[in-house]
Amino acid sequence: MRRLSVIAIGAHPDDVEILCAGTLAKLAKQGHKVTICYATDGQFGHVTIKPDELKEIRRREAEKACAVIGAEMIWLGYQDEFIFDSKETRLRFIEAIRKARADLIITHYPEDYHEDHRIVSRIATTAGFLA
């Protein structure tokens, strides 16, 4: 069996886990290389936890999720709700995809309800073509 390199790119910490954690864990267990790339820090994802505290919590949770899945982690650290399609952002996504040496890219549905999800989907798709 050919060993694949898979990267899952999510807008926020927990998006990839909700989208495809089971699939990624299965791929890792089968010996494929799995990378999870988190685009934003998720700091605005809760109404009572302060943003600076929440972004640290979400990063620790992402690290633990990657450990459970058997994935490497790439943390881009864009501010939640403030990721935009720009040259700099595209270059960072291209760098992440190249670092993972990805054969397969998994990301959000391009018509998702959440603007960050749509933007990340668009950037990941373009970056995958350019990588």
C-alpha positions as CSV (number, residue, x, y, z in Angstrom):
1,M,0.0,0.0,0.0
2,R,1.3,3.5,-0.9
3,R,1.7,5.7,2.1
4,L,-0.2,9.0,1.6
5,S,0.4,12.4,3.2
6,V,-2.9,14.0,4.1
7,I,-3.4,17.5,5.4
8,A,-6.7,18.7,6.8
9,I,-7.0,22.5,6.9
10,G,-9.6,24.1,9.2
11,A,-10.6,27.6,10.0
12,H,-10.8,27.1,13.7
13,P,-9.6,24.7,16.4
14,D,-12.3,22.0,16.5
15,D,-13.4,22.4,12.8
16,V,-11.2,19.6,11.5
17,E,-12.1,17.4,14.5
18,I,-15.8,17.8,13.8
19,L,-15.4,17.4,10.0
20,C,-13.1,14.4,9.8
21,A,-11.3,13.3,13.0
22,G,-12.4,9.7,12.6
23,T,-11.2,9.5,9.0
24,L,-7.9,11.1,9.9
25,A,-7.4,8.7,12.9
26,K,-8.1,5.8,10.6
27,L,-5.6,7.0,8.0
28,A,-2.9,7.6,10.7
29,K,-3.6,4.1,12.1
30,Q,-3.1,2.6,8.6
31,G,0.3,4.3,8.4
32,H,-0.5,7.4,6.4
33,K,1.1,10.7,7.4
34,V,-1.6,13.1,8.8
35,T,-1.2,16.8,9.4
36,I,-3.8,19.2,10.8
37,C,-3.5,22.9,9.9
38,Y,-5.4,25.3,12.1
39,A,-5.8,28.7,10.3
40,T,-7.2,30.8,13.2
41,D,-6.8,30.8,17.0
42,G,-10.6,30.5,17.7
43,Q,-10.5,33.2,20.3
44,F,-14.0,34.5,19.7
45,G,-15.7,31.1,19.9
46,H,-17.2,31.5,23.4
47,V,-19.4,34.1,25.0
48,T,-18.0,34.0,28.6
49,I,-14.4,33.0,28.2
50,K,-12.1,36.0,27.5
51,P,-10.5,35.8,24.0
52,D,-6.9,35.8,25.2
53,E,-7.7,32.9,27.6
54,L,-9.8,31.0,25.0
55,K,-7.1,31.1,22.3
56,E,-4.7,29.4,24.7
57,I,-7.3,26.8,25.7
58,R,-8.1,26.1,22.1
59,R,-4.4,25.7,21.2
60,R,-3.9,23.2,24.0
61,E,-7.0,21.3,22.9
62,A,-5.7,21.2,19.3
63,E,-2.4,19.8,20.5
64,K,-4.2,17.1,22.5
65,A,-6.5,16.3,19.5
66,C,-3.5,15.9,17.2
67,A,-1.9,13.6,19.7
68,V,-5.0,11.4,19.9
69,I,-5.4,11.3,16.2
70,G,-1.7,10.7,15.5
71,A,-1.3,13.9,13.5
72,E,1.3,16.6,13.2
73,M,0.1,20.1,13.9
74,I,0.5,23.3,12.0
75,W,-0.8,26.4,13.8
76,L,-1.1,29.5,11.5
77,G,-2.5,31.7,14.3
78,Y,-4.6,34.2,12.4
79,Q,-7.1,36.0,14.6
80,D,-10.5,34.4,14.7
81,E,-13.0,36.2,12.3
82,F,-10.1,38.2,10.7
83,I,-8.6,35.8,8.1
84,F,-8.7,37.2,4.6
85,D,-7.6,35.9,1.1
86,S,-4.3,37.8,0.6
87,K,-0.9,37.1,-0.9
88,E,0.6,36.6,2.5
89,T,-2.2,34.2,3.6
90,R,-1.9,32.2,0.4
91,L,1.8,31.9,0.8
92,R,1.5,30.6,4.3
93,F,-1.1,28.0,3.2
94,I,1.2,27.0,0.3
95,E,4.0,26.6,2.8
96,A,1.9,24.4,5.1
97,I,0.8,22.2,2.2
98,R,4.4,21.9,1.0
99,K,5.6,21.2,4.5
100,A,3.1,18.3,4.8
101,R,4.0,17.1,1.3
102,A,0.3,16.6,0.8
103,D,-1.1,14.1,-1.6
104,L,-4.6,14.9,-0.3
105,I,-6.1,18.1,1.1
106,I,-9.3,18.0,3.2
107,T,-11.0,21.4,4.0
108,H,-14.3,23.1,4.5
109,Y,-17.3,22.9,2.0
110,P,-16.9,26.1,-0.1
111,E,-20.5,27.2,0.5
112,D,-20.4,26.7,4.3
113,Y,-22.5,29.0,6.4
114,H,-19.5,30.5,8.2
115,E,-17.5,33.2,6.4
116,D,-14.2,31.9,7.9
117,H,-14.9,28.4,6.6
118,R,-15.7,29.7,3.1
119,I,-12.5,31.8,3.1
120,V,-10.3,29.0,4.3
121,S,-11.8,26.6,1.8
122,R,-11.1,29.1,-1.0
123,I,-7.5,29.8,0.1
124,A,-6.8,26.1,0.7
125,T,-8.1,25.2,-2.8
126,T,-6.0,27.9,-4.5
127,A,-2.9,27.1,-2.4
128,G,-3.3,23.4,-3.2
129,F,-3.2,24.2,-6.9
130,L,-0.1,26.5,-6.4
131,A,1.8,24.2,-4.0
